[in-house]
Amino acid sequence: MFNKGDKVSVLDEAINGVVFEVKGNEIAIETENGFMMTFAVNELLKVNDSSILMESIKRINIDDIAKEKEIPKARSFVKERKDKHEISAPEFDLHIEKLVTNKRGMSNYDILTLQSETAKRHIEFAIRNRIPKIVFIHGVGEGILKSELDFLLGRYDNIAFQDGNYQKYGQGATEVFIKQNSR
């Protein structure tokens, strides 16, 4: 179990050292202060090299641990009434976590630009395909993405928009209505 050269720590005392000699159940160690001492096998604990410990710590993925510890959100049971023929509007989540797998290295400007371009792409797709209503989920936050989205939507003549259904989305969504021109 112990070999010459292993780093060890004494269980009931503040003594650390290196195994010098192993004789059956007795182990001779040289302490950090240079003293030779003998202990029973059950009094010692093998200590890993700190560089090996640091390497194993670096391999831990913090994002995976955070996902495991994440508490599932309580489901809301408020049912929205719909007409029989009403088709639900497509919803597009603009949160950066939904758009890219890893946002490391992206500045706030890069993130906002990607979110705006994604919204623009969805708007133009809805216009081309004559989709009458879409919903953007932007979250509450500091309101920067919502402001950017309002600016983008204001540039279109055939679009009206308003805050999303509060019961369904809270304050973090915008409903976009596309006025269809007859062809």
C-alpha positions as CSV (number, residue, x, y, z in Angstrom):
1,M,0.0,0.0,0.0
2,F,2.8,2.4,0.8
3,N,6.0,2.6,-1.3
4,K,9.3,4.4,-0.8
5,G,8.9,8.0,-1.9
6,D,5.2,8.3,-1.3
7,K,4.0,11.5,0.3
8,V,2.1,10.9,3.5
9,S,0.4,12.7,6.3
10,V,0.0,11.5,9.9
11,L,-3.7,11.1,10.8
12,D,-3.8,12.5,14.4
13,E,-0.9,14.9,14.1
14,A,0.1,17.8,11.9
15,I,3.1,15.9,10.4
16,N,3.8,15.4,6.8
17,G,6.6,13.6,5.2
18,V,7.9,11.1,2.6
19,V,8.1,7.3,3.1
20,F,11.7,6.4,3.7
21,E,11.4,2.7,4.5
22,V,8.6,0.1,4.7
23,K,9.0,-2.8,7.3
24,G,5.7,-4.9,7.4
25,N,3.1,-2.8,9.3
26,E,5.7,-0.1,10.3
27,I,6.6,2.7,8.1
28,A,9.6,5.0,8.5
29,I,9.1,8.5,7.2
30,E,11.3,11.6,6.8
31,T,9.3,14.6,7.9
32,E,9.3,17.9,6.2
33,N,11.6,19.2,8.9
34,G,14.1,16.4,8.2
35,F,13.3,14.1,11.3
36,M,13.1,10.3,10.9
37,M,9.9,8.9,12.5
38,T,8.2,5.5,12.5
39,F,4.4,5.0,12.4
40,A,2.0,2.1,12.0
41,V,0.3,1.7,8.6
42,N,-3.1,2.7,10.0
43,E,-1.7,6.0,11.3
44,L,-0.7,7.3,7.9
45,L,-2.6,8.6,4.9
46,K,-1.1,8.7,1.4
47,V,-1.2,12.3,0.1
48,N,-1.6,12.9,-3.7
49,D,0.7,15.3,-5.4
50,S,-0.9,18.7,-5.6
51,S,-0.2,19.1,-9.3
52,I,-2.1,15.9,-10.0
53,L,-4.9,17.2,-7.8
54,M,-5.0,20.5,-9.7
55,E,-5.2,18.5,-13.0
56,S,-8.2,16.6,-11.8
57,I,-9.9,19.8,-10.6
58,K,-9.3,21.4,-14.1
59,R,-11.1,18.4,-15.7
60,I,-14.3,19.1,-13.8
61,N,-16.8,20.8,-16.1
62,I,-18.6,23.5,-14.0
63,D,-21.4,23.9,-16.5
64,D,-22.3,20.2,-16.1
65,I,-22.4,20.5,-12.3
66,A,-24.6,23.6,-12.5
67,K,-27.0,21.8,-14.8
68,E,-27.2,18.8,-12.3
69,K,-27.9,21.2,-9.4
70,E,-30.4,23.3,-11.4
71,I,-33.9,23.1,-9.8
72,P,-36.6,22.4,-12.3
73,K,-39.0,25.3,-12.6
74,A,-42.5,24.8,-11.3
75,R,-45.0,24.4,-14.1
76,S,-47.8,26.9,-14.5
77,F,-51.2,25.4,-14.9
78,V,-52.9,28.5,-16.3
79,K,-54.5,27.4,-19.5
80,E,-54.8,29.9,-22.3
81,R,-58.2,29.9,-24.1
82,K,-58.0,29.6,-27.8
83,D,-60.4,29.5,-30.7
84,K,-60.9,26.2,-32.3
85,H,-59.3,27.3,-35.5
86,E,-56.5,29.4,-34.0
87,I,-53.1,28.2,-34.8
88,S,-50.5,29.0,-32.2
89,A,-47.8,31.5,-33.2
90,P,-44.3,30.3,-33.7
91,E,-42.1,31.2,-30.7
92,F,-38.4,32.1,-31.1
93,D,-36.2,32.3,-28.0
94,L,-33.5,34.9,-28.4
95,H,-31.6,33.9,-25.2
96,I,-28.0,33.4,-26.2
97,E,-27.9,30.0,-24.5
98,K,-30.6,28.9,-27.0
99,L,-28.6,30.2,-30.0
100,V,-25.1,28.9,-29.5
101,T,-23.7,25.9,-27.6
102,N,-20.9,27.9,-26.0
103,K,-20.8,31.7,-25.6
104,R,-17.3,31.8,-24.2
105,G,-15.2,34.5,-26.0
106,M,-18.2,36.4,-27.2
107,S,-18.4,40.0,-26.2
108,N,-21.8,41.6,-25.2
109,Y,-21.7,43.3,-28.6
110,D,-21.3,40.0,-30.4
111,I,-24.1,38.4,-28.4
112,L,-26.5,41.3,-29.1
113,T,-25.6,41.3,-32.8
114,L,-26.2,37.6,-33.1
115,Q,-29.6,37.9,-31.3
116,S,-30.6,40.9,-33.6
117,E,-29.6,39.1,-36.8
118,T,-31.5,36.0,-35.6
119,A,-34.6,38.1,-35.0
120,K,-34.3,39.8,-38.4
121,R,-34.0,36.4,-40.1
122,H,-37.1,35.1,-38.4
123,I,-39.1,38.3,-39.3
124,E,-38.1,38.1,-43.0
125,F,-38.9,34.4,-43.1
126,A,-42.4,35.1,-41.6
127,I,-43.0,37.9,-44.1
128,R,-41.9,35.7,-47.1
129,N,-44.1,32.8,-45.9
130,R,-47.1,34.9,-44.9
131,I,-47.1,33.9,-41.3
132,P,-49.4,36.4,-39.5
133,K,-48.0,36.3,-36.0
134,I,-44.7,35.3,-34.3
135,V,-43.4,35.7,-30.8
136,F,-39.9,36.6,-29.7
137,I,-38.9,35.6,-26.2
138,H,-36.2,38.0,-25.0
139,G,-36.4,37.8,-21.2
140,V,-36.6,40.8,-18.9
141,G,-32.9,41.5,-17.9
142,E,-31.8,45.1,-18.4
143,G,-34.0,45.6,-21.4
144,I,-31.3,46.1,-24.0
145,L,-32.3,43.2,-26.2
146,K,-36.0,44.4,-26.0
147,S,-35.0,47.9,-27.0
148,E,-32.9,46.6,-29.9
149,L,-35.8,44.4,-31.0
150,D,-38.3,47.3,-30.8
151,F,-35.9,49.4,-33.0
152,L,-35.6,46.6,-35.5
153,L,-39.4,46.0,-35.7
154,G,-40.0,49.8,-36.0
155,R,-38.1,49.8,-39.3
156,Y,-40.8,47.6,-41.0
157,D,-43.9,49.2,-42.4
158,N,-46.1,46.1,-42.5
159,I,-45.4,45.1,-38.9
160,A,-47.2,45.9,-35.6
161,F,-45.9,44.6,-32.3
162,Q,-46.8,44.6,-28.6
163,D,-45.7,43.0,-25.3
164,G,-46.4,39.3,-25.2
165,N,-49.2,37.7,-23.2
166,Y,-48.3,38.4,-19.6
167,Q,-49.9,35.1,-18.3
168,K,-47.9,33.0,-20.7
169,Y,-44.6,34.9,-21.0
170,G,-44.4,37.4,-18.2
171,Q,-42.7,40.6,-19.3
172,G,-40.1,38.8,-21.4
173,A,-41.7,38.5,-24.8
174,T,-42.9,40.5,-27.8
175,E,-45.7,39.5,-30.1
176,V,-45.2,40.5,-33.7
177,F,-48.1,40.9,-36.1
178,I,-47.4,40.9,-39.8
179,K,-49.9,42.7,-42.0
180,Q,-50.4,40.6,-45.1
181,N,-50.9,42.4,-48.4
182,S,-53.2,40.7,-50.8
183,R,-51.2,39.3,-53.8
